Amino acid sequence: MRYSIWSIIKQGLRSNRDWKTAWRDPEPKASYDAVIIGGGGHGLATAYYLASEHGMTNIAVIEKGWIGGGNVGRNTTIIRSNYLLPGNEAFYELSLKLWEGLEQSINYNAMVSQRGIINLFHSDAQRDAAVRRGNSMILHGADATLLNQDDLRRMCPYLDFENARFPIMGGLMQKRGGSVRHDAVAWGYARAADLLGVDIIQNCEVTGFIMEAGKCVGVDTTRGKIRAKKTGVAVAGSTSRVMGKAGMRLPIESHVLQAFVSEGLKPIIPGVITYGAGHFYISQSDKGGLVFGGDIDGYNSYAQRGNLPVVEDVCEGGMALVPMIGKAKLLRMWGGIMDMSMDGSPFIDKTDIPGLYLNAGWCYGGFKATPGSGWCFAHLLATDTSHDVATAYRINRFQSGAALDEKGSGAQPNLH
Amino acid sequence: MIIPHPLLGPRDAAEFTYLGDTSLLMRPDPSAEAKPEKLMQAFHDYVHLRDNPTGVHKELWFHEQGDRSWLVVTRNISTHEIIAVELASDVKKASKGKSK
């Protein structure tokens, strides 16, 4: 059923009794042209673009739990393409362009809202860095606007502009950035892929890879063997664990990142605001909750919950930037497990094992990359070549000296 | 998390900074490997690759806001339970005694 205003009215007049489930619940077939492990945003987007752009419809997405139950369900929903390095910016700009047309292409309301993102600066040096970043963005076809303090005072009068230690001088704004309803991204891609014939198999854990003559020819799962000409892995957070079953060691550590939502408040924060003098960012959801977060906890973890020192650090950042949020009550806080790579950038690449492909290492920035990641991973799976904007995301880039380190902090995941 | 420091007793984890897996104690020996490609590979693996297991993990913590000692903490990273804490210098000595 195609979703539209007319389908809502029609079903409304019939007491909503004819809505169908958004995707099937098929039994796994014995073999597919391609299998994607991981029913999160990236895996489902990959399946959708494989079917819609490359005509591969005999494919399956295999998910251990339920789709959208991992990091696509536990992020802070921000989209943007304000990167500095050429290897990154073209990719994220493609991703942002795909966000802009996403709802029409998958026929699903993902509440893509381009309400703008502002990175604040607090010193002359930070202003110079913001100008440089803005120019890099514009060179790659993205948009960037430099705001001075007066512009900001009009938009966000509640910021602590005269902070004695870190006065706010201005900000770099990307107006096309914003936020998206995260769960709807998983559901929308799942439904669109399912309509094109993709099997979405939930509650099916991969227990190993089927290897024949040094090639990967499918996966062992809790629901039996599934053979596949190509196997793509998109399981951020658990990448080392899954790829360990194929005997691979990766330049990845798993870390926990916490996020927070306040009680619902009247609209006050127009877009996304990030603090330049500490690690803190904030936006407001359509329901009114202030959505905010900061740094990763900084140690290996698979626990999906963090510790209090980082909660304190995030709240200090919030109070330094937006003192009024001290009045708001915290409603929820949670943690998600990040693939922290050694240079802070992701991998979309073939592996040394023929037939096995990897999409991983998204650090704390995977959500905004969802459409671009799916698009480029689908391209790689279908054509065996990297997409033009994802050529920097090679697994062997540390060996070749081509690390992609936006922060310049070296092979230390908790500093990215 | 509270880290039971072998010399100072229970300390708040916020006093420490985290480095990573204890494999970082086992720096490759440049004089032991003659072939440059193999040495490059060994250093690449040492600097960039990690086992990144679930469950029990041995890792290096630095007591930066304390006695500035390096500790080897054995921790269940699926539950954050701390199982054992030793001084990194003791661990390094013990491993040298074993391998060389």
Boltz contact constraints between the chains, C-beta under 6 A:
constraints:
  - contact:
      token1: [A, 240]
      token2: [B, 52]
      max_distance: 6.0
  - contact:
      token1: [A, 241]
      token2: [B, 54]
      max_distance: 6.0
  - contact:
      token1: [A, 249]
      token2: [B, 49]
      max_distance: 6.0
  - contact:
      token1: [A, 251]
      token2: [B, 48]
      max_distance: 6.0
  - contact:
      token1: [A, 251]
      token2: [B, 49]
      max_distance: 6.0
  - contact:
      token1: [A, 252]
      token2: [B, 52]
      max_distance: 6.0
  - contact:
      token1: [A, 253]
      token2: [B, 50]
      max_distance: 6.0
  - contact:
      token1: [A, 253]
      token2: [B, 52]
      max_distance: 6.0
  - contact:
      token1: [A, 254]
      token2: [B, 52]
      max_distance: 6.0
  - contact:
      token1: [A, 298]
      token2: [B, 18]
      max_distance: 6.0
  - contact:
      token1: [A, 299]
      token2: [B, 18]
      max_distance: 6.0
  - contact:
      token1: [A, 300]
      token2: [B, 57]
      max_distance: 6.0
  - contact:
      token1: [A, 300]
      token2: [B, 77]
      max_distance: 6.0
  - contact:
      token1: [A, 301]
      token2: [B, 77]
      max_distance: 6.0
  - contact:
      token1: [A, 302]
      token2: [B, 54]
      max_distance: 6.0
  - contact:
      token1: [A, 302]
      token2: [B, 77]
      max_distance: 6.0
  - contact:
      token1: [A, 302]
      token2: [B, 78]
      max_distance: 6.0
  - contact:
      token1: [A, 303]
      token2: [B, 78]
      max_distance: 6.0
  - contact:
      token1: [A, 303]
      token2: [B, 80]
      max_distance: 6.0
  - contact:
      token1: [A, 307]
      token2: [B, 1]
      max_distance: 6.0
  - contact:
      token1: [A, 309]
      token2: [B, 14]
      max_distance: 6.0
  - contact:
      token1: [A, 342]
      token2: [B, 48]
      max_distance: 6.0
  - contact:
      token1: [A, 398]
      token2: [B, 48]
      max_distance: 6.0
  - contact:
      token1: [A, 399]
      token2: [B, 44]
      max_distance: 6.0
  - contact:
      token1: [A, 411]
      token2: [B, 47]
      max_distance: 6.0
  - contact:
      token1: [A, 411]
      token2: [B, 48]
      max_distance: 6.0
  - contact:
      token1: [A, 414]
      token2: [B, 18]
      max_distance: 6.0
